[in-house]
Amino acid sequence: MRYPFADLANAMGLSENAACRALNVSGSTQQDYRSRGLSERVADRLAVKAGLHPFEVWPDMIAEANAECAECGASFVPTRKGHVYCGGNCSRRRLARIKYQSDPEHRERHLEGVRVYRAESRRARLLKQRVKYEQNADLMREKRRERYARNRDAEMARQAAYRARRRAA
């Protein structure tokens, strides 16, 4: 559906020429918008650029925005006639579910893949934990050595100062 540019200019409180200047629309584009109207995407972009909500300018946009996904039930804006899914994931999920239910070989391959993935994931997690533990152990050992050296130097300096005070007294 196309939306008239004049409605946007009226909502802005300007003439069509002044609205085009305010929105930085060139002459040839302005003529195109006047003759053919605005596509939904362009109408949305220009309304927002003008500081308005597109539904304020074109109330009939709301009727088009109320489609419901056949798979998940979410509300979405259809971009073409016959658009029934909110996105590619819903249509792919539906096809995968149909194939899973109707093809036993596919179901078995899928379940085997899940078992392999879980087994590999468990092994990978354990390996990652072991590597992290070893790295942490090395780091902690190094920090203990540094702390010991730092404390040793501070303790020796404190003792030297104590001995110097005792000799002076």
MOKA-V742999 format. One record per residue. N is the residue number from 1. RES is the residue in three letters. OMEGA is omega in whole degrees, -180 to 180 (* if undefined). Layout:
BEGIN
((N	RES	OMEGA) (N	RES	OMEGA))
END
This chain:
BEGIN
((1	MET	179) (2	ARG	-177) (3	TYR	-177) (4	PRO	179) (5	PHE	-178) (6	ALA	178) (7	ASP	178) (8	LEU	179) (9	ALA	178) (10	ASN	180) (11	ALA	178) (12	MET	-179) (13	GLY	-178) (14	LEU	171) (15	SER	-179) (16	GLU	179) (17	ASN	-180) (18	ALA	178) (19	ALA	178) (20	CYS	178) (21	ARG	-179) (22	ALA	-178) (23	LEU	-179) (24	ASN	178) (25	VAL	-177) (26	SER	-176) (27	GLY	-178) (28	SER	177) (29	THR	178) (30	GLN	178) (31	GLN	179) (32	ASP	180) (33	TYR	180) (34	ARG	-176) (35	SER	-175) (36	ARG	-176) (37	GLY	-176) (38	LEU	172) (39	SER	-177) (40	GLU	-179) (41	ARG	180) (42	VAL	179) (43	ALA	179) (44	ASP	-178) (45	ARG	-178) (46	LEU	179) (47	ALA	179) (48	VAL	178) (49	LYS	179) (50	ALA	180) (51	GLY	-179) (52	LEU	173) (53	HIS	-177) (54	PRO	-179) (55	PHE	175) (56	GLU	-177) (57	VAL	-178) (58	TRP	-177) (59	PRO	-179) (60	ASP	175) (61	MET	-177) (62	ILE	-179) (63	ALA	-179) (64	GLU	-175) (65	ALA	-174) (66	ASN	173) (67	ALA	-179) (68	GLU	-179) (69	CYS	-179) (70	ALA	-178) (71	GLU	-173) (72	CYS	178) (73	GLY	-180) (74	ALA	177) (75	SER	-180) (76	PHE	178) (77	VAL	180) (78	PRO	-179) (79	THR	178) (80	ARG	179) (81	LYS	180) (82	GLY	-179) (83	HIS	-174) (84	VAL	-180) (85	TYR	-177) (86	CYS	179) (87	GLY	-178) (88	GLY	-179) (89	ASN	-178) (90	CYS	-179) (91	SER	178) (92	ARG	179) (93	ARG	180) (94	ARG	180) (95	LEU	179) (96	ALA	179) (97	ARG	179) (98	ILE	-179) (99	LYS	180) (100	TYR	-178) (101	GLN	-172) (102	SER	-175) (103	ASP	-178) (104	PRO	178) (105	GLU	178) (106	HIS	-180) (107	ARG	-179) (108	GLU	177) (109	ARG	180) (110	HIS	-179) (111	LEU	177) (112	GLU	177) (113	GLY	179) (114	VAL	179) (115	ARG	179) (116	VAL	-179) (117	TYR	-179) (118	ARG	179) (119	ALA	179) (120	GLU	180) (121	SER	-180) (122	ARG	179) (123	ARG	-179) (124	ALA	179) (125	ARG	-180) (126	LEU	179) (127	LEU	180) (128	LYS	179) (129	GLN	-179) (130	ARG	180) (131	VAL	180) (132	LYS	179) (133	TYR	-180) (134	GLU	178) (135	GLN	179) (136	ASN	180) (137	ALA	178) (138	ASP	-180) (139	LEU	-179) (140	MET	177) (141	ARG	-179) (142	GLU	179) (143	LYS	178) (144	ARG	179) (145	ARG	180) (146	GLU	-179) (147	ARG	179) (148	TYR	-179) (149	ALA	-180) (150	ARG	-180) (151	ASN	179) (152	ARG	180) (153	ASP	180) (154	ALA	180) (155	GLU	179) (156	MET	179) (157	ALA	180) (158	ARG	179) (159	GLN	179) (160	ALA	178) (161	ALA	179) (162	TYR	179) (163	ARG	179) (164	ALA	178) (165	ARG	-179) (166	ARG	178) (167	ARG	-178) (168	ALA	-176) (169	ALA	*))
END
